[in-house]
Amino acid sequence: MDRIDLRSDTVTLPSDAMRAAMAAAPVGDDQYGEDPSVNRLQERVAGLLGKEAALFVPSGTMANQIGLKLLTRPGDEVVVGEEAHIVWHEAGASAANSGVQFTVAGKGGLFTAADFRSAHKPAGHIVFPPTTLVVIENTHNRGGGVIFPQDEVVAICRDASALGAGTYLDGARLFNAAVATGRSLAELAAPFDVVSVALSKGLGCPVGSLVAGTREAMQRAVRARRMFGGAMRQSGILAAAGLHALDRGLDHLAEDHANARRLAERIADTKADIDLATVQTNIVIFRLPPPLPDAATVVRRAQEQGVLVSAFAPRTIRATTHLNVTSAQCRHAADVLARILAP
């Protein structure tokens, strides 16, 4: 059997049809606003998210960093969920680029409006940094792909607005949340000032994310993108992959979610520690209490049998399903992992 790569949903390879769409894409200079493929993608994603405008950027990390740049000033405080991507996986960029600090609310990546109000610090205090932004990650990566409850999203964003704080959605896997909940992207994005989505995860594109918000905010985002080195030229070649993926639709994400669930249920039959309640989309995270082998050992033994997974911590493993792994491959990978985890 071919190698089964479950390290991330970013490892997908463009299909022949996607490559053909990229090769045939009409292009121009995007910095002059003249790339028709980029313009089409930005307009389409803005429409899907219910926002006035969107901006194509190279990565989800850049999207998050632009969001911070638009909505904070140096010295501000940002409230986030536990183990948020913007804190854990962006190489300290938030401190370096925007000079902000973070306060964590809740557990497992989720928090409530009450948690947010408890963490919030008012402007003008002689000691406290002002809380000027709340960031919600949906779905939450290190929380195991868990979906942020929409009623709580609405309440948090309502309270943030009342307290004078901005709202940002790290929606790198928002497509997964939409499919899993049956809610539209626009509904999920509606409470937020600025939203991002990634093309290179669930949609299987080789490159790219988009930031969306008001037209005025996206005009400022163009400058932030330039400052971060993300301004591109004939980037319609990349945008065409996103247009192709959107044309194909999102139905395949439901199969990714089902594959993750089957994998998780197989792991649950072992001595590994896994919370099946968190397996709501395409991410499976489980922990390895002694005397099970540690994460590095599990990764190595699985790789020897053609299965690639990620070590998220010394005793934590993440496996992520995506459109380039079949149900049969996921069942085989689950059997491999279960044998490794057998007492």
Number of C-alpha atoms within 10 A of each C-alpha: 8 7 14 21 24 24 19 19 23 19 18 20 14 18 13 9 12 21 19 14 20 22 14 12 21 16 20 18 15 19 14 8 11 15 21 20 25 28 18 15 23 22 17 16 26 22 16 14 22 19 22 16 21 30 24 29 27 21 19 26 22 23 30 29 21 27 28 26 20 18 20 20 14 14 15 20 23 26 24 25 27 21 18 23 20 23 18 11 11 15 11 11 17 21 15 10 15 19 16 21 16 20 15 18 23 16 13 17 26 25 21 19 20 15 17 23 15 10 18 24 20 14 15 9 9 6 7 13 18 19 26 25 24 27 25 25 27 28 29 29 23 19 23 26 25 24 25 19 16 16 10 15 23 17 16 25 25 16 16 21 18 10 16 13 22 22 25 24 27 27 27 29 26 25 23 29 27 20 18 16 14 9 13 17 21 16 13 25 27 19 20 23 19 27 29 31 28 29 26 25 24 25 27 23 27 19 18 22 26 25 30 31 26 15 14 10 19 22 14 13 23 18 14 21 22 13 12 12 12 17 17 15 16 19 25 29 21 23 31 27 31 30 23 19 20 15 9 12 10 16 10 15 23 15 18 25 24 17 26 26 21 16 26 22 17 16 24 16 13 17 17 21 15 21 15 16 8 19 24 21 29 30 31 30 25 21 21 20 13 10 9 18 16 18 22 17 15 23 21 15 17 19 16 11 14 16 25 23 22 19 21 16 13 12 19 20 22 23 26 29 29 27 18 17 18 15 17 10 18 23 16 17 25 22 15 17 22 19 13 17 18 12 11
